[in-house]
Each structure stands twice: as C-alpha cells, then as structure tokens.
Amino acid sequence: MSLEIILIGIIVGIANFASRFGPLFMIEKRRNRPSRHSPVWIGIALGAIGISAITAMLVVATLPPLIETPNKIVAMSVGFIVLSGLYYFSKKIVLATLLAALAYGLVYTYLPMSG
C-alpha cells in the first residue's frame, strides 16, 4: 500500500471526525450548563471516532482497487447504492450487506464495462 493512500485515509478520518465532533462540541459549549458528571464533549468525541475510523478504512480499502482498475467503479457504486437503500428502508444490516454483495457480483460479472 502506498503512502499516498495511507495519507488519504488519515485525511478522510480527520475530516470526518472534525465534521461530526465540531458542531456538537460547539452546541454543548454554548449551553454552558455546569455538570457534575464528566464533560459531555468526551462522549461526543468517543461517538464520533467510530464512524470516522470506519469511513477512513472504507476509503483505504476501496481506493487501491479503483486506482488499479477504474472500471470497477460501476459495480462498486451499484453495491453501495443497494446497501444504502436497503439499510435505509429495512434497518437490517445483514440483509442489506448480503444483497449489496450479490448486486456487486452480478454487475461486476455480467456488465461488460465493469469487469
């Protein structure tokens, strides 16, 4: 794996974390309520780290195959759209993932421009 891909993953992770943590931190800071518990921003930061890490890993995992064979983008896009749509409507991640993998495989295998 090249250094460029690792740097892109790090940049995506930081940008995603900042876009999730920043607004929530500012909202909590404006409230100015004293709390006897731990600061709320710690919980916000910990909640934002997970999705930031997943997004960075997704970019690092999908970028090298797309650089090597750019014609995979159609199959990957179809898989992502199926995954997003099915999860949005059914809220069942296992079903959405399996059907997205099936859609990716079918498009990659049978569509001439994506294989």
C-alpha positions as CSV (number, residue, x, y, z in Angstrom):
1,M,0.0,0.0,0.0
2,S,1.4,3.3,-1.0
3,L,2.0,6.3,1.3
4,E,-0.5,8.4,-0.7
5,I,-3.4,6.0,0.1
6,I,-2.5,6.0,3.8
7,L,-2.4,9.8,3.8
8,I,-5.7,10.0,2.1
9,G,-7.2,7.6,4.7
10,I,-5.8,9.7,7.5
11,I,-7.1,13.0,6.0
12,V,-10.6,11.5,5.4
13,G,-10.7,10.2,9.0
14,I,-9.7,13.6,10.4
15,A,-12.1,15.5,8.2
16,N,-14.9,13.1,9.1
17,F,-14.2,13.3,12.8
18,A,-14.0,17.1,12.7
19,S,-17.3,17.4,10.8
20,R,-19.0,15.3,13.4
21,F,-17.4,16.5,16.5
22,G,-17.1,20.2,15.8
23,P,-20.8,21.1,15.6
24,L,-21.8,19.0,18.5
25,F,-19.0,20.4,20.6
26,M,-20.0,24.0,19.8
27,I,-23.6,23.3,20.7
28,E,-22.7,21.9,24.1
29,K,-20.2,24.7,24.7
30,R,-23.0,27.3,24.1
31,R,-25.3,25.7,26.6
32,N,-22.9,26.5,29.5
33,R,-24.6,24.2,31.9
34,P,-22.5,23.0,34.9
35,S,-22.4,19.3,35.1
36,R,-21.4,17.0,38.0
37,H,-20.6,14.3,35.5
38,S,-17.7,14.0,33.1
39,P,-17.7,16.6,30.3
40,V,-20.2,16.0,27.6
41,W,-17.6,16.6,24.9
42,I,-15.8,13.4,25.8
43,G,-18.9,11.4,25.0
44,I,-19.3,13.3,21.7
45,A,-15.7,12.7,20.8
46,L,-15.9,9.0,21.5
47,G,-19.1,8.7,19.5
48,A,-17.5,10.4,16.5
49,I,-14.4,8.3,16.5
50,G,-16.1,5.1,15.5
51,I,-17.7,6.4,12.3
52,S,-14.6,8.3,11.4
53,A,-12.5,5.2,11.6
54,I,-14.9,3.2,9.6
55,T,-15.0,5.9,6.9
56,A,-11.2,6.1,6.7
57,M,-11.0,2.3,6.5
58,L,-13.6,2.3,3.7
59,V,-11.6,4.8,1.7
60,V,-8.3,3.0,2.2
61,A,-9.9,-0.4,1.3
62,T,-11.7,0.8,-1.8
63,L,-9.2,3.3,-3.3
64,P,-6.4,0.9,-4.4
65,P,-8.7,-1.4,-6.4
66,L,-10.2,1.7,-8.1
67,I,-6.8,3.1,-8.9
68,E,-5.6,-0.3,-10.4
69,T,-8.9,-1.0,-12.3
70,P,-11.1,2.1,-12.6
71,N,-13.8,0.1,-14.4
72,K,-14.9,-1.4,-11.1
73,I,-16.5,1.9,-10.1
74,V,-19.8,0.9,-11.7
75,A,-20.1,-2.3,-9.7
76,M,-18.9,-0.6,-6.5
77,S,-21.4,2.2,-7.0
78,V,-24.3,-0.3,-7.6
79,G,-23.3,-2.2,-4.4
80,F,-23.1,0.9,-2.4
81,I,-26.5,2.2,-3.6
82,V,-28.1,-1.2,-2.9
83,L,-26.6,-1.3,0.6
84,S,-27.6,2.2,1.4
85,G,-31.1,1.9,0.1
86,L,-31.9,-1.4,1.7
87,Y,-30.5,-0.4,5.0
88,Y,-32.4,2.9,4.9
89,F,-35.7,1.2,4.3
90,S,-35.3,-2.1,6.3
91,K,-32.7,-1.2,9.0
92,K,-31.4,-4.8,8.7
93,I,-27.6,-4.5,8.0
94,V,-27.1,-8.2,7.4
95,L,-29.7,-8.4,4.7
96,A,-28.6,-5.2,3.1
97,T,-24.9,-6.3,3.1
98,L,-25.7,-9.7,1.5
99,L,-27.9,-8.2,-1.2
100,A,-25.4,-5.5,-1.9
101,A,-22.6,-8.1,-2.3
102,L,-24.9,-10.0,-4.6
103,A,-25.6,-6.9,-6.7
104,Y,-21.9,-6.1,-6.9
105,G,-21.1,-9.6,-8.0
106,L,-23.8,-9.6,-10.7
107,V,-22.8,-6.2,-12.1
108,Y,-19.1,-7.0,-12.0
109,T,-19.6,-10.3,-13.7
110,Y,-22.2,-9.6,-16.3
111,L,-21.8,-5.9,-17.2
112,P,-19.0,-5.7,-19.8
113,M,-17.8,-2.2,-18.8
114,S,-17.4,-3.1,-15.1
115,G,-15.5,-6.4,-15.4
